[in-house]
Amino acid sequence: MKKNISYAFLKSLLFFTFIFLLVSITYIKNLENIYTKEINNSIESELNLKITTAKNNFKILKKDLLYISEVYEINKNYSTIKKELSTLLAMKKSYMEIYFLKNDGTFLLKLKNKTDMEPTYSKYLPIISQLKKGDIYLSPIELKKENQKIENPKIAFVSMITPLFDKDKPDGFLVINYPLTELFNIFSSSNFNLETLLINKDDYILNSKNDKFNFGFEFNKNSTFDNIYKNLSTAISKNLSENSTGTFKNDDFHVNINKINLSSWLNNNSQIEPLILKLVTIIDNKLIDIRVNTYLKSIMWLAFLYFLIAMIISIIFANYNIREKETRLRLKISDNVFENSHDGILITDRNNKVQRVNKSFTKITGYTEKEILNKSPKILKSTGFHTKLFYKNIWDNLNEHLHWEGEITNIRKNGVPYTEELSISKIYTDENDFFYIASFVDITESKKNKKMIEDKLEENKTYLEIINDYLITIKVDINGKILDVSDAFCLICGYSKEELIGHNHDILRHPETPREFYLSMWENIYSGKNWEGEIKNIKKNGESYYVHTNISPMYNNNTITGYALVAVDITDKKRIEEMSITDELTQTYNRRYFNITIEKEIARAKRDNKTVAFAILDIDFFKQYNDTYGHNKGDKALQDVALCLKETIHRASDYTFRLGGEEFGILTTDINQTNFHNLLEKIRINVEDLNIEHTNSKISSKITVSIGGVVINNKNINSKKIYKLADKILYKVKDEGRNKVFVEEEL
């Protein structure tokens, strides 16, 4: 017996060892090729993703460029265009400058983003004068200069130029200077710690880990890629033709070559001169060696575990007759499952005589196994519940499809009917013999519960109809797309359900509501919190309305799937409130609301340990303006200045007040002296740019303003002190010549 066991053990162990060695030798032999391909595929996937990301960035640039050209074509008011572009430059920190050129290439309008560059574009006139509407020309790569000197760190950029039109007539050119820093960053980062060089058409390197190789086209005419990487360049020319791309490997190098055409990302016009960059990714051969060695170590551990498992399996094979054991085990499990199943189970022979039932059958029907054994299941058949056709259908399905399932009502031993969910199968044991096995679940109580639920749903349907008619509700998905609205909401906003569902909720957004308000609201509800507050929206006909809103997240399996909004119309209440706090002439907040607001803002600043900033703005020599042009013109000037203030100040925490006469107040919090001075200086410039004639002013031919402001971070501050300090600084501005901004800081 022991000899038989030892022989079986050795035989099994030798078999498993042979299989393991065969697989391991084959795998190790091809390991380097396997991981070389894996790394190549990973690097190419990473590079393709980088190219896609860069392409998407340039497509966004194209949209901005064409949008600005459309604004120019629609409205050639340079003041409006300047404001639009100032906003764009503020949002797009990466843009260096935006220029409008005349047809001869001279400057018409300049907007700069912290730069003193003065490039010339006459050299591009022969090319850009051929551009059609919608075409975009990418200039060769240049380095950014400040005061005619290349700045440090060096920033490479391209000029994107598109023609401007006035009623289909060429009317100049639009230029955006775009730095390539972001493009370099995209291709410099790598999950594999690899270096991807960007090379221009003259084979000069634009970016590398070694800064001295960069921008040789400007600093070192001999530092081309061929001269710096001589051996690599020779290997590339041998393995790949000049215009091809791909990957090659030798003992010294492992390199991926690719090309991108930046111009093709912006144009469909193939006649425009392409701006092509070559991408060279240098892969360290040690990377593959390290991976191979790591996996070889893993294989050693796997070998140890494999032999341990093989020994255990071999012992099992040697000591037991697996088939007999599994057969006995299956029979035992089957019998256990049969007896302890929650489903009632009934087995009949080919003549439909009961051969066996389980405990659940006895519990559900009330019949013991002895009482029903060798009898027909018809003993359970009910009368008055099913037709003969119903039972005929059961037997037809069993004979044709060998299976039937459905609901059926039977009778218990005590005569009480019950409903069960029944499944019957016809099972062949050989070609001519078969038996039937039926399993069922008592669903009498669940049917009753279902009926109760249906009744409740019908009752709830009435409640939902009332909610739909009288309560303002909206449901949106996580991207803000409207999924459903109530009829009550359609009534207040003027849109139909068909006009709202499927559209973004921005269709309701009022243009006067600051963007920061919505950013704060969405930041709150994205985190899974409820949000409650007042929102100003716009109707389909352009009218405004207000709602007090509560927004809650909707969940599915603990994941936010959207948001539900319940609101109350407070338009009448808000209009009454606005009338009480709004200056009738200028539509800014009045002195009464100033007295309320400044106290609240001071209290909040003390609580949060933030600064309070307040400034008084006075229109210079406004009495002389009224004497010269009359009070109607004076009122119009006040309205224009007030509108300029509201358009310049955008933060939700900023307030503008008319304090009386020609005096306005600006109140904000959480700002330092420098930023507050910059804000007030922007207001002063924008008012002067209104170009409102004032011939009797002693300092200018246009209306100007003097502004005195103070920034305070002091626990002992109060409204009287702030007002007094700002008024004192305003008088200092007037004494020193007016049309200026002074800001002082009190700690």
C-alpha positions, 0 to 999 in steps of 0.5 A: 500500500505504501509503495503504491502511494509513493509511486503515485506521489512521485508520478504526479510530482514528476508530471507537474515538474515537467509542465512547469519547466516547459512553460518556464523555459519558454516564458523566460526565453521570450521574456525580453521580447515580451517586455520590450513590446509591452514598453513600446506599446505603453510609450506609444500609447502615452505619446498618442495621449500627449498628442491628443491632449496637445491637439485639444489645447490648440483646438481651444485656441482656434475657437478663441481666435475665431470667436474674437474675429467674429466679435470684431466683425459684428461690433467694431466698437473698440471699447467693447472689443477691448473689454471682451479681450481684457476678460479673455486675457484675464481668463486665459493666463497663458496668452501673452498678447492679442493684437489687431493689425491693419492690412499693412501689418501696422498695429491697430489695437494692442492688449498685453498680458504683462509683457513689453514685447513689440514684435513686427508682423510685416514679414508675414504679410506675403503669407497672411494676405493670402488667408481666407476667412476662417484660416489660421496661420502659425508663425515659426517659433520665436523666443519672447523678448522684453525690451528687445532682450530675450528674457530668462527663463526663455519662453518660446512662442508662436503667433497665431494669425487670422484675417479680419473681415468687414462685410466680406472685405479684408479689414486687417488681422488678429494675432494671438501670441501663444507660449509653447510652455504648456506644449513642452510640459505635456511632452516632458512629463512621462510615466516611465521617466523618459525624455521626449525631445521636440525638434523643429524643421531645422533640427534644433532642439526646443526642450530637453532636460539639459537647458544648454541644448535648447533653442539653438536656432537663436543661441548656437547655430551649431547645436542641432540635434545631429551635432549633439546626438551624433551616434543617435542621429546616425542610427536613426538614419540607418534604421528609419528613412528621413520622413518615416516614424516608428521605433527601433532598438540596438545595443546602445539606443532604443528610440521612438520617432514621431511627428506632429503638424501643428498647422493641420490641427488648426486648418483644413487648408492644406496650402498654408505652410505647415509648422511641423515638429519632430518628437524623439523619445529616447528609451533607456535600455536599462529600463527593460533589463530592470523589468526582466530581472524583477520578473525573474525574481518573481518567477523564482518565488512562483517556482517555490510556491508551485513546487509546494502546491505540486507536492500537496496535490500529488499527496492528495492524488496518491491517498484518495480516489478522487472520483469516488470521493467527489461522487459521494460528496456531490450526492451528499450535497444534493441530498442536503440541498434537496431536504433543506431548500426553502423551495418546495420540491416534488419529483414524479416518475414518467407516469406523474406519480410522486416519488419524493418530496422535501420538508418545504413541500410538507410545510407549504401544502400540509401533506406528509411524504407518506400521504402523497407518495405514489399519488398524482399531484392532481391532489393539489389541483384547485377548482375555479381558479384555472381553465382546462386550457391553462393546464393543457398549455403546461403539458404542451410546454413540457413536451415541447420545451421540457420546461414550464414556469409561471404562477398557479393557485393550488389547495392546501390539505386544509382546503385553503387556496394558496398561490405559488411560483412554480417551475417544472422541468422534464429530465431524461435519464436515458433515451426512453425514461424520464422524470419530472421535477417541480420546485415552487415558492409560496407567494400568497403573502407577497401577492397581497403586499403587491396589491397593497403597494399598487393601491399606495402608488395610485394614492401617491400618484394623486399627491405627485400630480398636486406637487407637479401643479403647485410646487416648483421642482427641477431635476438635473444630472451631474453635468447640469442637464435638465432631466425633469421639471414641474408644470409649476416651474414651466408656468413661472419661467415661461418655457415648456417642458420640451424646451427645457428637458435635455438643455443645460440649466444655464438657459435660466441663468441671469447675466447679472448673477456673478459667475463666482456665485454659481461656482460657490454653489456647485462646489457645495453640492458637488461635495454631497451637501445640500444648498439653500439660498436665493437665485435670480433667474431669467424668463423666456421673455427676458424678464427677471424672477427670484426663487428661494431654492433648496438643492439636494443630491440624488444617489444611486448605490451611494453615487451622486447621479444628479440633483433635485431642486425645490423652490418658492417664487419670491419675486414680489418680495425681492422687488419690494426689497430692491426698491427699498435699497436701490438708488432710483437714478443710478440703480446702485445700492443706496445710502440706507443699504450702505449703512446696513451692509457695512455693519454686516461686512465688518462683523463677518470680517472680524469673525473670519479675521479678514480685511475690510476695504472701503473707498469713496469715489467723487466725480471731479468738478461735477457742479461745473458739469451740471452748470454747463450741460444741465441736470438732465445731462448730469443725471445721464453722466451719473448713470454712465459712471454707475454702470461702469462701476458695476461692470468693473466690479465682479466679485460677489463680495463687492458692493457699489453704493451711491452715497449722495450727489456725485459720491459713490462708495465701493466696499469689499472684504478679504483683499490687500492694499495692492489689489484694492489699489489695482481695482480702484485704478481700473475703475478710474481708467474705465471711467475716463475711457467713457469719454464723457465730454467735460469742457469746464473741468480744470484737469481734463476735457473728459469726466474723471474721478478721484478715489480715496480708499482704506484697507483695515485689519483691526478688531476695533474697526467700526463703520464711522472710523472707516468712512472717516478715514476714506473721506480724509484720503479722498480730500488728500487726492483732491488737494494733490490734483484729482483724477488719482487713486490713493489707498492707505492701510490701517493695521 
